[in-house]
Amino acid sequence: MIILGLNAYHGDSAACVVKDGMLIAAIEEERIRRVKHWAGFPSEAIRACFSIANIKISDVDYIAVNRDPKANKSKKVLSALSGLSPKLVMDRLKNAQKIRDIKLDLMNDLKVKKDDIKAKVYNIEHHIAHLASAFFVSPYSKAAIVSVDGFGDFVGAMWGVGDGKLIEVKDRVFFPHSLGLFYLALTQYLGFPKYGDEYKVMGLASYGKPIEINKMEKVLELTDHGRFKLGLDYFTHHVHGAAMTWNGGEPVIGPVYSLAMEALFGPARKKDEPITKHHENIAASMQATYESAFFNMLNYVQEQTKNSVLCLAGGCAMNSVANGKIFNQTLFKDVYIQSAAGDAGGSIGAAYYLYHNLLEKDRGFVMNNAYWGPGYSKPEIQKVISDYKQELNKYGIEKTKSDDELCRETAKEIAGGKVVGWFQGRMEWGPRALGNRSILVDPRKAEMKSVLNSRIKRRESFRPFAPSILIEKVGEYFEESYPDPFMIKVYPVKKEKRNVIPAVTHVDGTGRLQTVNKEDNPLYWKLIKEFEKITGVPVLLNTSFNENEPIVCKPEEALDCFLRTKMDILVLGPYIIKKDHYDH
């Protein structure tokens, strides 16, 4: 049985293929289109998944989409009657129509005939797909399950219980209330207008103090039974809707904060204006207020479900600072968050909800790594290098004879202060580079942060870089030793280690770590182990292999990034390509 799972007509459009309950492939459309957070129909991601799975559309038995236009219809009608923006209603109806036409888009974009598409289409409610995306690929047979994001199918949050093949929804928080929208509005207010910029403000928050909490409580109020509500005077989405562009390119969301927000906190920061202490304090206050609401919800869910295991999903599950505090702020003892916790991951959730909950098939798959995208063979990489012969003729190219040699030589270069592009195996699923499409440097050298920003990344100075650490050594460097292979939790770095790995220790003494397991990624584990042999430090600074673009997917994109930036070395499969010099 083959299921095609889709996140379509929304930001972070994506596709996956599940065969007999096993995940075969998953990829975001942005990685192929080369447009961040690409929104629309994920035709290229579908092609890539079919190529990996060696199937065609006629082989697909079911198509599962993580949106259901029919869900919560009564709530939508009541909201419309109570003054919801007619424009918002029309936008939602247009988007719903696209979802209903999904077979037509498959025919047009894949250039196939109607008779080739034998699959039955299932629409899965957005947050149920989120819940399924966490629970059904987790190692747990029973868990409390929580989804928190902006909005999907008129819901801002949902929670319940996962038990074997079933998901039971306990409660929902309906439109217009949403923790994701709270965070979005203040992210926009702080001068970060792009879709997905919330993670920048999360980093900025560490520089401020939460001195605006009293004001922030007017914007977001905690209520009984784990719930919350927005101070709607400070928002516009419930009155005018939010101007959204979702189809065929970069998603855009217009401002969702009102003039009352500026009356409360002062004039909004414009995109290119300097960041002041006031802005840092607002960011800190927003993060603290978000965490209060988040843990109020989680603690209620834990009390309601009496379960010590949590499976978490939704865009807000990417708030790694809050995630890292779950063990200290709640009674949960185990937490699972898969690598694509946001909307892209809804494609997996839709597929697995259909497979387990609706078709009642047994579970047998656990997602313990994120490597579900395209990979390239040694002959394919060799051909690409040959195609770039003219561009590479002034660089040294060495083909290593074994993985041991490759890792040993690369570790020496990193320990020597070089900036290394590392392109290996199958591409990561989700927003994080996790050791297959990474740029790597020495975390012992504090200056490597500015080196990376000046040569390649060109990102804001307040944003931290992340450590990859051997799973065996986590307890030696971090206050919390719980593993996190998906780089989705922030833990305090032990005080005595902060000056050992200063390039990956944030201003508040924390690090968003990735634990590296020998079984899940043996090559990356071996590289870090070789670095430890040289330096005594089992940690590398790991950032995504890109330059203000989606993470590289193909060998050609890795070479292009290497050639146009001041990267020292590219390790492309078994090949080590070195620049002798460049202009600083």
N, C-alpha and C positions, 0 to 999 in steps of 0.2 A: 504494500500500500504506500502510495506516494502522495504527500501533502505539500502544496506550495503555500507558504505563509507570507502575508504581505502587510507592510505598513505603507499605505498609499494615500496620495492627495493630502499630504501633511509633511511638516518638517521631518528631517531625518528619514526620508523614504527608504525602504529596505525590503529585502526578500530573503527567504530561507527555503530549504528543501529538507523535509523530514521523510525518511524511508523506513517503514516498519518500526517506527518509534525512535529511530536513531537520527540525530542531526547530521546531515551530510555536508551542508554548506550554508553560510549566512554572510551577507555583505550589504553595506549601505550604498545607496545610489551615488552619494557624493564621491566615493572613492574612484568611481569610473568617470563620472561627469566632471570631476575636479572643481565642483562648486560646493562650498561648505554648507552642510545641513540641507542639501538639495531637497526640494519639495515637489511632489507631483506623482506621476505613475512610475514605479521603479523598473522600467523595461530593461535597462542595462544590468541592473542587479539580478533580475530574473535570468537573463542570458548567461551571466557569469555563474549563477547557481546551477543552471542546467548543464553548463559545460563541465563544472566540477563533478556533478552527479552523473554525467554522461546519459542524460535523458532529454526528451523533447516534450512539448506541451501535451501531446497525445498520450504520454505515459502518466500524466498527473490524474489522480483519482479525485482529489478534493482541493479546493482553493479556500483558504481561511483568511479573512481580512479583519484587522483589529479595529473595526468601526461598525456600529450597528445603528443606522438612521432611525430605526423603530424603537430603540431603547429609551426609556424614561419619557415617552411621548406625553403622558398626562402632565408631568412637571413642565415640559416645554410649553404646552398649551396654557397652563395656569400662569406661567411667567409672561407669556405674550399678552394675555388678557390684563395682566397687572402693570403693563407699561414697558415691556421689553422692546428695545429698538426694532422697528420694522426692518431696517437695513440688516441687522444681525440675523433676524429670522430668515430673510431672503438669502443671505450668504450661506447660512447653514443648509437651507433647502437645495441651493445649487451644489454645494459640496456633497450632500446626500445623493443627488442625482448622479454625480460622477461615480460614486461607489456602486450604485446600481448598474452602471454601464461598464463594469470591469471587464466583462468578456469582450465587449466591443474594443476596448483599449488593448486587450491582449491580441485580438485579431489584427488591429492596425499596426501596433508597435512591433509585434513579433512576425508580422507578414505571414500569418497563417489563416486557414479557412475556418469558418464556423464549425464545421464538422470535425476539425482537428481537436477542438476543445470539448472533451467529454466530461470534464470535471464538474462536480456540483459545487456551487459557491455557498459558503457559510459566512455570515457576518457575526462577529463576536464583539460584544460590548467592550468599549475601549479599556476600561479599568479592570474588567474581568480578564482580558488578555494580558494586562500588566501583571495581575496576580498569578496567572498561569505561567507567565514568563519567568517568574522567580521560583514558584513552588514545584512545578512539574519537572524542572531540570536540576532541582536541588537534590542533595543526598538524603533528604528527610521524608519519612512516610507520613508524618503529621506535623503541622506547624500553624502558628498564627501568621496570617498573610495580610500585608498592608500595601496599598498603592496610593501615592501622593504625587500630583503634578499640577499642571495648569488646569486645562479642561479637556474632557473627552466624553462625548455623548452626554453632555450636560452635567457632568459630575467632576468635582475637584479632588475627591478622595474617597477611598473605599477600603473596607477591611472585612476580614472573615477568617475562616478556618479551611486549611487544606488537609484532606484526610484520604490517603491512598490515591484513588482515581477521581476524587470528587473535590469540588470547591463549593463551600457554602458561604454566601455573602451575608455578613451580619448587619452592616450599615453603610450608608453613603453620605457624603457631604455634597449637596447639590449646588449648581450655579445659583447665585453669582459669587459664592464663597470659595476661596482657593488659596492654599499656601503658595502654590506656584505663581499665581497672579500677584500675590503680595510681593514676592521676591522680584518678579518681573517689573512691576511698577516702580519700585525703588531703585532697581538696576537702571531703568530708563531715566529716572529722576537724577541719578548720579552721573549721567552723561555717557552711558554705555548702551547705545541703541540697537546694536545688532542682535539678531536672533542667537540665543545661546550664550550671551555675555555674562550670565549670572555667575559663572565660575570665577570671573575676574574680580567681581565684587566680594566673593567669598575670600579671596586672597587679600584684598584690600582691608577687609574687616580686622585682620590681625594687627594692623597698624593703629587702630583707633581704640577708644574706650566707649562702652555702652552707656553714655551719659544722657542719651535721648530716649531712654526706655519709657519714661512716663508719657511722652508724646507719642511714641510708637504704639503704645497700648490703645490709643484712640484709633489707630489704623487697623490693628488686628487685635481682637478680643477673644480670650479663651472662655469657653462655656462648658457646661456639664457634659458628661459621658464622652470625653475625649474630643469634643467638637470645638469649633472656632467659628468666628464670623468676621467679615471685613467691615470696617467703618466705611460704608459705601459712599459717603460724601467725598472721600479722598480718591475715588476711582470713577472711571467713565464707561467701563465695558458694559455695565448693566443698563445704561441709558442710551448711549450712542453706538454701542458695539465697539470693536477694535478693528481698525483698518488692517486687513490681512491679505497677503499675497502668498498663495500656497501652490500654484500650479506652474511647474516647468522652470524652476530656477531657485535662487536663494530665497528662503522665506523671509518675509518682512512683516513686522507687527507695529502698527502705529502706537503712539503714546496711550497708556491706559491709566495714567494718574491725572487728577484734576487740579484746578487752580487752588483748591483747598489744601493740597499737599504742599504747594509752595507757600501758602499762607502759614502753614504749620512749621515747616523746616527752613523757609527762606527760598530764594530763587533757585530753580533747577540749574545744575551745572551743564554748560554746553560741552559738546564732545571734545573740543580742543582746548578748553580752559584748564588751567592748573588744578591739580587736586590739593585741597587744603585739609587742615586738621579737622575742620568741620565735616568735610566729606568722609574722612576716615571714621569719625565718630558716628556718623549716620550709618555707615556700612556695618560698624561693630554693633550698633544698636539693633539694626535690622536682623543681623545674624543671631543675636541673642534672643530677640523676640520670636524669630522663626523656630529656634531650638525649644523655647518654652512651649510653643504650640505643638511642635513635633513630638516632644517627650510627653506632653499631656495626653496626646493621642495614643502613643505607644504604651504608656502605662495603663491606660484604660483598656486597650486591646488585650494586654497581657492579663489583666485582672479578669476581663470578660471571658477569655478563652482558656485560662489556667494552663497555658502552654509556655514552655521556656525557650522554644525555638521560634525565630522570626525569619520570614522570607519577605524581602522588601523590594518594591519596584516603583516605577514612575520617574518622571524627570527629577523630582526632588530627592530621589534616592541617589542622585549623583552629588548631593551635598556631603562631601567626604568629611568635612569638619564635624558635622552633626553625627554622621555615621560612626565616627571614631569614639563618640561618647556614649553610645548605646549601652555598653556594658556597665558604665558607671552611673548612668541616669535611669536605668530600668532594671527589671529582674530577668531579662532575657539572657540566656547563657550561650546560645548559638545564633548566629546571624548569617543568612545567605543573601547576597546581592549579585546577580549575574552581570557580566561585563558590559552589556548593552541594556542598562536598566531603564533608559528613556524610551522614547517612542519607537525607535528602530527595533528594540527588543520586543515590541508588541507583535511583530511578525512571527516570532518564535512562540509567543504566548498564544496567539490565535491558533497556530498549528497544533500545539500540544493540548490546548483546551478541547479542540475538536477531537483529537486522537484519544485522549483519556476520559474526559468528562462526558462528551456526547457519544462517541463510538465505543466507550467503555473498554478500551484496550489497556492491557497491563503496562505498568511502568518498567523501564529497564535502562534508561539513559540518565547520566549525570554529567552536567557541564562543569568539568573541573579545569578546563583551559579555554582560551578565547581564540584559538587558531582555526577559524572556519572559513576564511577567505581564500582567494587564489594563491597558489604556490607555483614555482617555476623550477624546472629541472636544470641540471648542470649544462646539458647541451643547449637549452633555450637561453640560459644566461650567457654562455659562450658566444652564441650567435649575436646577441645584443651588443656585447663588447666588440665583436668584429665589426658590427654595423657602425660603431662609434670610433672606429680605428683612427680616423683623421683627428677627431677632437681629443683623443687620448694619447696621441703619439708623443707628447712631451712628458708624459707621466710614467712612472714605473708600475708595471703590472706583474704580480707574482701569483702563480697558481699553487696553492698549498696542497700537500699530498694526503692530509688526514685532518679530521676534526681537532685532534690534539694540537697539531701544528698551527692550524688556523686560530684556535683560541689562545695558544701560547704567544704567538706573534702579535695578535690584536691586543691582548692584555698588556704586553710590553709597551706598545704605542700609547695606550690610554694612560698607563702609569707615567709615561714620559711627557704627558701634557698635551697629547694630540686630541683633536676633535674628530671622532670616528662615526661615520654613517654605517649602520649595521643592518643588512638586508638579507634575511634568511627565512626559509620555510614558508608556511601559509600565513597570510595577512590576518591581523587581529580583527575580531568582531567587537565593536564598541568604540568609544571615543579615545581610549588610551592606547598608546604604543606599549606593548608588553614584551619587548625583547625580540621581535621579528622585523619590525619596521621602526627602528629606534636610532637616535643620535646619542652616543655615549661619551662621557668624559669622567675624569677623576674627581670624586666627591670630596677629596681631602683638600683641594685647592679652592679657597673661597672665591678667588677671582674668576673661576670658570663660569660663574653665572653671568658676569658682564662680558666675558669672552663669547659665550654662546649668543647673547643678545646683540652684541656688536657685529658679529660675523654672520649670523644666520637668522636667529629667531625674531629679533627686532620687536620684542614684546615689552609690556610695561614692567618697570623695575620691581614693582611690589608683588609680582606673581612668582611663586616658588617653583623650583624644579624638584623632581621626585627621585627617591632612592629605590633601586632594585636591590634586594638583599637575599642571600641564601636563607631558605626557610629554617635551616638548622641554627642560624645565628641571630634570629629576630630578638630573642629575649636578652641578648647581650647589648643590643643597641637601642631598643625601644621599651617603653614602660609597659606596653601590652604585647604579648607574644602570640595572640590569636592570628592565624594566617589570613592573608588577603592576596590571592593571586591576581586580582583584577584592579588593584591600585584604586580602591574606592573608599578607603577609610584613612583618616589622619590620626596618628598616635604621637604622644610626646616622645621625643628623643631623650634618652637618658642624659642627665646633665654632664656626666663625665665623658660622653661621646660626642657632644655637640661641637667641640673644637676639633674632633677627629674627622667628622664629615660635615664641615660648615657649608659646603655648596648645596647640600640638600636639607639643611636645617633652616626652617622658616624663622622669621623674626620673633615668633612666639614660642620657639623651641620645639616645634612639631615637624613631622614629615609625613607626606602622603605616600606610604610605602607600597611596593609590590613584593610579595614573597615569591621566591623562585624555587620551584620543586624540580628535582632531578628527573622525576618520572614524566612531568608535564612538558618540560622544555629542556631536554638534556643538553643541547648545544649552548643555550644561554646560561644554564647552570654551570657548565664547564668553563665558560668564559669568565664568569664572576669568580669561580674557584681559582682559576689561573691568576686573576688579579689579586686575590687574597694571598696566594703563594708569594707574589712579588712584594706586596705592600703590607700584608697583615690585616687588610680591611676587606671584609666580604660584601662590599657594597659598590655599586656603580650609579652615577647620575644618569638617569634614563629620561630622555624627552623624545617627543614624537619626531619622526623623520619627515619634516616638511619645512616650508618657509612661507608662513601665512597662506596656507592652502590646505586641503585635506591631506591626511597622511599618504605618503606614496604607496602605490599599489604595485606597479609594474617595475621591472628593472630599468626601463627607459626613464621613468620618472625619478628613480633614485639617482641615475647618472646625471640627468638634467639638473637636479638640485645640487648635487656634488659639484658640477662644473660652474654653476652660476653663483655659488656662495664660497665662503672662505673655510670650507670644511677641509681638514688635512688629509683624511684617508676615507676611502669607501671600501667596505668589506661586502662584496656582492657574491653570495654563494661561497665557493671556494677561492675566489679571487680577492687579492688585496691590491688596491689601486692607490698609489701615493702621489701627492703633489710635492714636488721638490721645494717650491717657493711660490709666493704670490705677494702682491703689493698689500701691505697692511694699511 
